[in-house]
Amino acid sequence: RVHFLWVVQKCTDTVPFFDTLIDAQNEPLDGGFKVSVYVDRDDSCPAGTKGSINGFNVVGGRPNVPEMIEALTDDVASGLKPHVFVCGPPGLTAAADLACLKSGISFHKEVFAF
């Protein structure tokens, strides 16, 4: 299973990759590919707003990274071996790294800064 979480500043930032994500989500993977988009700087999608665009979950604001990683501990308890891959700015990757360390979940990061 893959749950692709994408944080963008504006909903329009998804446009260049939307068709690719739709194709991936529609592959016959038995529901194994899910996309969630978080929009953190768009007045048309204020924090806490939830909706859907072409079957993708869209949430206003930033994801609660520690909470999401904590939810993966259920997978560990059932014998699965989740792995978290994060590509993002230092604050995001550090939060994910710490949450994975605390939860005993495998982790890899790619850090970028503008």
MODELLER restraints for C-alpha pairs under 7 A, 6 or more apart:
rsr = mdl.restraints
at = mdl.atoms
rsr.add(forms.Gaussian(group=physical.xy_distance, feature=features.Distance(at['CA:1:A'], at['CA:32:A']), mean=4.20, stdev=0.5))
rsr.add(forms.Gaussian(group=physical.xy_distance, feature=features.Distance(at['CA:1:A'], at['CA:33:A']), mean=5.89, stdev=0.5))
rsr.add(forms.Gaussian(group=physical.xy_distance, feature=features.Distance(at['CA:2:A'], at['CA:32:A']), mean=5.86, stdev=0.5))
rsr.add(forms.Gaussian(group=physical.xy_distance, feature=features.Distance(at['CA:2:A'], at['CA:33:A']), mean=4.78, stdev=0.5))
rsr.add(forms.Gaussian(group=physical.xy_distance, feature=features.Distance(at['CA:2:A'], at['CA:34:A']), mean=6.27, stdev=0.5))
rsr.add(forms.Gaussian(group=physical.xy_distance, feature=features.Distance(at['CA:3:A'], at['CA:33:A']), mean=5.87, stdev=0.5))
rsr.add(forms.Gaussian(group=physical.xy_distance, feature=features.Distance(at['CA:3:A'], at['CA:34:A']), mean=4.71, stdev=0.5))
rsr.add(forms.Gaussian(group=physical.xy_distance, feature=features.Distance(at['CA:3:A'], at['CA:35:A']), mean=5.85, stdev=0.5))
rsr.add(forms.Gaussian(group=physical.xy_distance, feature=features.Distance(at['CA:4:A'], at['CA:34:A']), mean=6.06, stdev=0.5))
rsr.add(forms.Gaussian(group=physical.xy_distance, feature=features.Distance(at['CA:4:A'], at['CA:35:A']), mean=4.79, stdev=0.5))
rsr.add(forms.Gaussian(group=physical.xy_distance, feature=features.Distance(at['CA:4:A'], at['CA:36:A']), mean=6.24, stdev=0.5))
rsr.add(forms.Gaussian(group=physical.xy_distance, feature=features.Distance(at['CA:5:A'], at['CA:35:A']), mean=6.06, stdev=0.5))
rsr.add(forms.Gaussian(group=physical.xy_distance, feature=features.Distance(at['CA:5:A'], at['CA:36:A']), mean=4.91, stdev=0.5))
rsr.add(forms.Gaussian(group=physical.xy_distance, feature=features.Distance(at['CA:5:A'], at['CA:37:A']), mean=5.87, stdev=0.5))
rsr.add(forms.Gaussian(group=physical.xy_distance, feature=features.Distance(at['CA:6:A'], at['CA:36:A']), mean=6.31, stdev=0.5))
rsr.add(forms.Gaussian(group=physical.xy_distance, feature=features.Distance(at['CA:6:A'], at['CA:37:A']), mean=4.79, stdev=0.5))
rsr.add(forms.Gaussian(group=physical.xy_distance, feature=features.Distance(at['CA:6:A'], at['CA:38:A']), mean=6.05, stdev=0.5))
rsr.add(forms.Gaussian(group=physical.xy_distance, feature=features.Distance(at['CA:7:A'], at['CA:37:A']), mean=5.85, stdev=0.5))
rsr.add(forms.Gaussian(group=physical.xy_distance, feature=features.Distance(at['CA:7:A'], at['CA:38:A']), mean=4.57, stdev=0.5))
rsr.add(forms.Gaussian(group=physical.xy_distance, feature=features.Distance(at['CA:7:A'], at['CA:39:A']), mean=5.91, stdev=0.5))
rsr.add(forms.Gaussian(group=physical.xy_distance, feature=features.Distance(at['CA:7:A'], at['CA:62:A']), mean=6.94, stdev=0.5))
rsr.add(forms.Gaussian(group=physical.xy_distance, feature=features.Distance(at['CA:8:A'], at['CA:38:A']), mean=6.19, stdev=0.5))
rsr.add(forms.Gaussian(group=physical.xy_distance, feature=features.Distance(at['CA:8:A'], at['CA:39:A']), mean=5.07, stdev=0.5))
rsr.add(forms.Gaussian(group=physical.xy_distance, feature=features.Distance(at['CA:8:A'], at['CA:40:A']), mean=6.39, stdev=0.5))
rsr.add(forms.Gaussian(group=physical.xy_distance, feature=features.Distance(at['CA:9:A'], at['CA:39:A']), mean=5.43, stdev=0.5))
rsr.add(forms.Gaussian(group=physical.xy_distance, feature=features.Distance(at['CA:9:A'], at['CA:40:A']), mean=5.13, stdev=0.5))
rsr.add(forms.Gaussian(group=physical.xy_distance, feature=features.Distance(at['CA:9:A'], at['CA:41:A']), mean=4.67, stdev=0.5))
rsr.add(forms.Gaussian(group=physical.xy_distance, feature=features.Distance(at['CA:9:A'], at['CA:42:A']), mean=6.36, stdev=0.5))
rsr.add(forms.Gaussian(group=physical.xy_distance, feature=features.Distance(at['CA:10:A'], at['CA:39:A']), mean=5.73, stdev=0.5))
rsr.add(forms.Gaussian(group=physical.xy_distance, feature=features.Distance(at['CA:10:A'], at['CA:41:A']), mean=5.89, stdev=0.5))
rsr.add(forms.Gaussian(group=physical.xy_distance, feature=features.Distance(at['CA:10:A'], at['CA:42:A']), mean=4.97, stdev=0.5))
rsr.add(forms.Gaussian(group=physical.xy_distance, feature=features.Distance(at['CA:11:A'], at['CA:39:A']), mean=6.29, stdev=0.5))
rsr.add(forms.Gaussian(group=physical.xy_distance, feature=features.Distance(at['CA:25:A'], at['CA:33:A']), mean=5.48, stdev=0.5))
rsr.add(forms.Gaussian(group=physical.xy_distance, feature=features.Distance(at['CA:25:A'], at['CA:34:A']), mean=6.30, stdev=0.5))
rsr.add(forms.Gaussian(group=physical.xy_distance, feature=features.Distance(at['CA:35:A'], at['CA:56:A']), mean=5.46, stdev=0.5))
rsr.add(forms.Gaussian(group=physical.xy_distance, feature=features.Distance(at['CA:35:A'], at['CA:57:A']), mean=6.62, stdev=0.5))
rsr.add(forms.Gaussian(group=physical.xy_distance, feature=features.Distance(at['CA:36:A'], at['CA:56:A']), mean=5.70, stdev=0.5))
rsr.add(forms.Gaussian(group=physical.xy_distance, feature=features.Distance(at['CA:36:A'], at['CA:57:A']), mean=4.63, stdev=0.5))
rsr.add(forms.Gaussian(group=physical.xy_distance, feature=features.Distance(at['CA:36:A'], at['CA:58:A']), mean=5.92, stdev=0.5))
rsr.add(forms.Gaussian(group=physical.xy_distance, feature=features.Distance(at['CA:37:A'], at['CA:57:A']), mean=6.09, stdev=0.5))
rsr.add(forms.Gaussian(group=physical.xy_distance, feature=features.Distance(at['CA:37:A'], at['CA:58:A']), mean=4.78, stdev=0.5))
rsr.add(forms.Gaussian(group=physical.xy_distance, feature=features.Distance(at['CA:37:A'], at['CA:59:A']), mean=6.31, stdev=0.5))
rsr.add(forms.Gaussian(group=physical.xy_distance, feature=features.Distance(at['CA:38:A'], at['CA:58:A']), mean=5.82, stdev=0.5))
rsr.add(forms.Gaussian(group=physical.xy_distance, feature=features.Distance(at['CA:38:A'], at['CA:59:A']), mean=4.82, stdev=0.5))
rsr.add(forms.Gaussian(group=physical.xy_distance, feature=features.Distance(at['CA:38:A'], at['CA:60:A']), mean=5.71, stdev=0.5))
rsr.add(forms.Gaussian(group=physical.xy_distance, feature=features.Distance(at['CA:38:A'], at['CA:61:A']), mean=5.98, stdev=0.5))
rsr.add(forms.Gaussian(group=physical.xy_distance, feature=features.Distance(at['CA:38:A'], at['CA:62:A']), mean=5.86, stdev=0.5))
rsr.add(forms.Gaussian(group=physical.xy_distance, feature=features.Distance(at['CA:38:A'], at['CA:63:A']), mean=6.67, stdev=0.5))
rsr.add(forms.Gaussian(group=physical.xy_distance, feature=features.Distance(at['CA:39:A'], at['CA:45:A']), mean=6.74, stdev=0.5))
rsr.add(forms.Gaussian(group=physical.xy_distance, feature=features.Distance(at['CA:39:A'], at['CA:59:A']), mean=6.22, stdev=0.5))
rsr.add(forms.Gaussian(group=physical.xy_distance, feature=features.Distance(at['CA:39:A'], at['CA:60:A']), mean=4.86, stdev=0.5))
rsr.add(forms.Gaussian(group=physical.xy_distance, feature=features.Distance(at['CA:39:A'], at['CA:61:A']), mean=5.47, stdev=0.5))
rsr.add(forms.Gaussian(group=physical.xy_distance, feature=features.Distance(at['CA:39:A'], at['CA:62:A']), mean=6.91, stdev=0.5))
rsr.add(forms.Gaussian(group=physical.xy_distance, feature=features.Distance(at['CA:40:A'], at['CA:60:A']), mean=5.89, stdev=0.5))
rsr.add(forms.Gaussian(group=physical.xy_distance, feature=features.Distance(at['CA:40:A'], at['CA:61:A']), mean=4.20, stdev=0.5))
rsr.add(forms.Gaussian(group=physical.xy_distance, feature=features.Distance(at['CA:40:A'], at['CA:62:A']), mean=5.61, stdev=0.5))
rsr.add(forms.Gaussian(group=physical.xy_distance, feature=features.Distance(at['CA:45:A'], at['CA:60:A']), mean=5.06, stdev=0.5))
rsr.add(forms.Gaussian(group=physical.xy_distance, feature=features.Distance(at['CA:46:A'], at['CA:60:A']), mean=5.04, stdev=0.5))
rsr.add(forms.Gaussian(group=physical.xy_distance, feature=features.Distance(at['CA:46:A'], at['CA:61:A']), mean=6.72, stdev=0.5))
rsr.add(forms.Gaussian(group=physical.xy_distance, feature=features.Distance(at['CA:47:A'], at['CA:60:A']), mean=4.15, stdev=0.5))
rsr.add(forms.Gaussian(group=physical.xy_distance, feature=features.Distance(at['CA:47:A'], at['CA:61:A']), mean=4.21, stdev=0.5))
rsr.add(forms.Gaussian(group=physical.xy_distance, feature=features.Distance(at['CA:48:A'], at['CA:59:A']), mean=6.54, stdev=0.5))
rsr.add(forms.Gaussian(group=physical.xy_distance, feature=features.Distance(at['CA:48:A'], at['CA:60:A']), mean=5.26, stdev=0.5))
rsr.add(forms.Gaussian(group=physical.xy_distance, feature=features.Distance(at['CA:48:A'], at['CA:61:A']), mean=6.35, stdev=0.5))
rsr.add(forms.Gaussian(group=physical.xy_distance, feature=features.Distance(at['CA:49:A'], at['CA:59:A']), mean=5.55, stdev=0.5))
rsr.add(forms.Gaussian(group=physical.xy_distance, feature=features.Distance(at['CA:49:A'], at['CA:60:A']), mean=4.89, stdev=0.5))
rsr.add(forms.Gaussian(group=physical.xy_distance, feature=features.Distance(at['CA:50:A'], at['CA:58:A']), mean=5.74, stdev=0.5))
rsr.add(forms.Gaussian(group=physical.xy_distance, feature=features.Distance(at['CA:50:A'], at['CA:59:A']), mean=4.55, stdev=0.5))
rsr.add(forms.Gaussian(group=physical.xy_distance, feature=features.Distance(at['CA:50:A'], at['CA:60:A']), mean=6.49, stdev=0.5))
rsr.add(forms.Gaussian(group=physical.xy_distance, feature=features.Distance(at['CA:51:A'], at['CA:57:A']), mean=6.05, stdev=0.5))
rsr.add(forms.Gaussian(group=physical.xy_distance, feature=features.Distance(at['CA:51:A'], at['CA:58:A']), mean=5.09, stdev=0.5))
rsr.add(forms.Gaussian(group=physical.xy_distance, feature=features.Distance(at['CA:51:A'], at['CA:59:A']), mean=6.45, stdev=0.5))
rsr.add(forms.Gaussian(group=physical.xy_distance, feature=features.Distance(at['CA:52:A'], at['CA:58:A']), mean=5.27, stdev=0.5))
rsr.add(forms.Gaussian(group=physical.xy_distance, feature=features.Distance(at['CA:65:A'], at['CA:95:A']), mean=6.72, stdev=0.5))
rsr.add(forms.Gaussian(group=physical.xy_distance, feature=features.Distance(at['CA:65:A'], at['CA:96:A']), mean=6.02, stdev=0.5))
rsr.add(forms.Gaussian(group=physical.xy_distance, feature=features.Distance(at['CA:66:A'], at['CA:95:A']), mean=6.92, stdev=0.5))
rsr.add(forms.Gaussian(group=physical.xy_distance, feature=features.Distance(at['CA:66:A'], at['CA:96:A']), mean=6.56, stdev=0.5))
rsr.add(forms.Gaussian(group=physical.xy_distance, feature=features.Distance(at['CA:66:A'], at['CA:99:A']), mean=5.13, stdev=0.5))
rsr.add(forms.Gaussian(group=physical.xy_distance, feature=features.Distance(at['CA:69:A'], at['CA:99:A']), mean=6.34, stdev=0.5))
rsr.add(forms.Gaussian(group=physical.xy_distance, feature=features.Distance(at['CA:69:A'], at['CA:100:A']), mean=6.50, stdev=0.5))
rsr.add(forms.Gaussian(group=physical.xy_distance, feature=features.Distance(at['CA:70:A'], at['CA:103:A']), mean=6.53, stdev=0.5))
rsr.add(forms.Gaussian(group=physical.xy_distance, feature=features.Distance(at['CA:72:A'], at['CA:82:A']), mean=6.86, stdev=0.5))
rsr.add(forms.Gaussian(group=physical.xy_distance, feature=features.Distance(at['CA:73:A'], at['CA:103:A']), mean=6.66, stdev=0.5))
rsr.add(forms.Gaussian(group=physical.xy_distance, feature=features.Distance(at['CA:75:A'], at['CA:81:A']), mean=6.94, stdev=0.5))
rsr.add(forms.Gaussian(group=physical.xy_distance, feature=features.Distance(at['CA:75:A'], at['CA:82:A']), mean=6.87, stdev=0.5))
rsr.add(forms.Gaussian(group=physical.xy_distance, feature=features.Distance(at['CA:76:A'], at['CA:82:A']), mean=6.94, stdev=0.5))
rsr.add(forms.Gaussian(group=physical.xy_distance, feature=features.Distance(at['CA:82:A'], at['CA:105:A']), mean=6.48, stdev=0.5))
rsr.add(forms.Gaussian(group=physical.xy_distance, feature=features.Distance(at['CA:82:A'], at['CA:106:A']), mean=6.78, stdev=0.5))
rsr.add(forms.Gaussian(group=physical.xy_distance, feature=features.Distance(at['CA:83:A'], at['CA:105:A']), mean=6.31, stdev=0.5))
rsr.add(forms.Gaussian(group=physical.xy_distance, feature=features.Distance(at['CA:83:A'], at['CA:106:A']), mean=4.80, stdev=0.5))
rsr.add(forms.Gaussian(group=physical.xy_distance, feature=features.Distance(at['CA:83:A'], at['CA:107:A']), mean=5.74, stdev=0.5))
rsr.add(forms.Gaussian(group=physical.xy_distance, feature=features.Distance(at['CA:84:A'], at['CA:106:A']), mean=6.26, stdev=0.5))
rsr.add(forms.Gaussian(group=physical.xy_distance, feature=features.Distance(at['CA:84:A'], at['CA:107:A']), mean=4.80, stdev=0.5))
rsr.add(forms.Gaussian(group=physical.xy_distance, feature=features.Distance(at['CA:84:A'], at['CA:108:A']), mean=6.35, stdev=0.5))
rsr.add(forms.Gaussian(group=physical.xy_distance, feature=features.Distance(at['CA:85:A'], at['CA:107:A']), mean=5.92, stdev=0.5))
rsr.add(forms.Gaussian(group=physical.xy_distance, feature=features.Distance(at['CA:85:A'], at['CA:108:A']), mean=4.85, stdev=0.5))
rsr.add(forms.Gaussian(group=physical.xy_distance, feature=features.Distance(at['CA:85:A'], at['CA:109:A']), mean=5.69, stdev=0.5))
rsr.add(forms.Gaussian(group=physical.xy_distance, feature=features.Distance(at['CA:86:A'], at['CA:93:A']), mean=6.15, stdev=0.5))
rsr.add(forms.Gaussian(group=physical.xy_distance, feature=features.Distance(at['CA:86:A'], at['CA:108:A']), mean=6.42, stdev=0.5))
rsr.add(forms.Gaussian(group=physical.xy_distance, feature=features.Distance(at['CA:86:A'], at['CA:109:A']), mean=4.75, stdev=0.5))
rsr.add(forms.Gaussian(group=physical.xy_distance, feature=features.Distance(at['CA:86:A'], at['CA:110:A']), mean=6.26, stdev=0.5))
rsr.add(forms.Gaussian(group=physical.xy_distance, feature=features.Distance(at['CA:87:A'], at['CA:93:A']), mean=7.00, stdev=0.5))
rsr.add(forms.Gaussian(group=physical.xy_distance, feature=features.Distance(at['CA:87:A'], at['CA:109:A']), mean=5.71, stdev=0.5))
rsr.add(forms.Gaussian(group=physical.xy_distance, feature=features.Distance(at['CA:87:A'], at['CA:110:A']), mean=4.57, stdev=0.5))
rsr.add(forms.Gaussian(group=physical.xy_distance, feature=features.Distance(at['CA:87:A'], at['CA:111:A']), mean=5.77, stdev=0.5))
rsr.add(forms.Gaussian(group=physical.xy_distance, feature=features.Distance(at['CA:88:A'], at['CA:110:A']), mean=6.58, stdev=0.5))
rsr.add(forms.Gaussian(group=physical.xy_distance, feature=features.Distance(at['CA:88:A'], at['CA:111:A']), mean=5.24, stdev=0.5))
rsr.add(forms.Gaussian(group=physical.xy_distance, feature=features.Distance(at['CA:88:A'], at['CA:112:A']), mean=5.60, stdev=0.5))
rsr.add(forms.Gaussian(group=physical.xy_distance, feature=features.Distance(at['CA:89:A'], at['CA:111:A']), mean=5.53, stdev=0.5))
rsr.add(forms.Gaussian(group=physical.xy_distance, feature=features.Distance(at['CA:89:A'], at['CA:112:A']), mean=5.06, stdev=0.5))
rsr.add(forms.Gaussian(group=physical.xy_distance, feature=features.Distance(at['CA:89:A'], at['CA:113:A']), mean=5.35, stdev=0.5))
rsr.add(forms.Gaussian(group=physical.xy_distance, feature=features.Distance(at['CA:90:A'], at['CA:111:A']), mean=5.99, stdev=0.5))
rsr.add(forms.Gaussian(group=physical.xy_distance, feature=features.Distance(at['CA:90:A'], at['CA:112:A']), mean=6.99, stdev=0.5))
rsr.add(forms.Gaussian(group=physical.xy_distance, feature=features.Distance(at['CA:93:A'], at['CA:109:A']), mean=6.39, stdev=0.5))
rsr.add(forms.Gaussian(group=physical.xy_distance, feature=features.Distance(at['CA:93:A'], at['CA:111:A']), mean=6.75, stdev=0.5))
rsr.add(forms.Gaussian(group=physical.xy_distance, feature=features.Distance(at['CA:97:A'], at['CA:107:A']), mean=6.66, stdev=0.5))
rsr.add(forms.Gaussian(group=physical.xy_distance, feature=features.Distance(at['CA:100:A'], at['CA:106:A']), mean=6.70, stdev=0.5))
rsr.add(forms.Gaussian(group=physical.xy_distance, feature=features.Distance(at['CA:100:A'], at['CA:107:A']), mean=6.44, stdev=0.5))
